[in-house]
Amino acid sequence: MKNKAKQLVLALGESTHTHILNTATKKGNIEFDAPASDESIKFLLEGTGVITHEEHDRIVLPEGRYSKTNQVEFNPMDGTVNRVFD
């Protein structure tokens, strides 16, 4: 893990549909590796964190290691894999 921040964008969405992780304490940090793509990210939450999104209630995460992966769907008709957007 190389980068540290107080805020981390977990998923960009259309318009205001963005999932943002913030540290809930002044001493806490989010330690993460810059992802090679926007498909997944692994991070270490040093203290409590809160994920916010405009369309649903906040999600509180306890201190720990996490991995976030975007959802995909498989089309059996043509064998393609497509990202799912919210």
C-alpha positions, 0 to 999 in steps of 0.5 A: 500500500503506497498512498494515504488519504482522508477521502477515496472515491470508490466508484464514479457514477453518472451525474451525482452517483458517486460512492465516496469513502471518508475517514470518520476520525482525524487520526484515521487514514485510508491507505491504498494502492493506486489501481491499474484500472477502475475495476477494483481497489484494495485499501486499509482503513485505519479507524472507522470509515463512512461510505456516502452516496446520494441515493442511499443511507451511509455505510459505516465500516470498521477499521480493517482491510477491504477490497472493492470490485465493480459488478459485471454481467456476462452475456451468454448470447455473444460471450461478452462481459459488460460493467454494471452501472448504478 
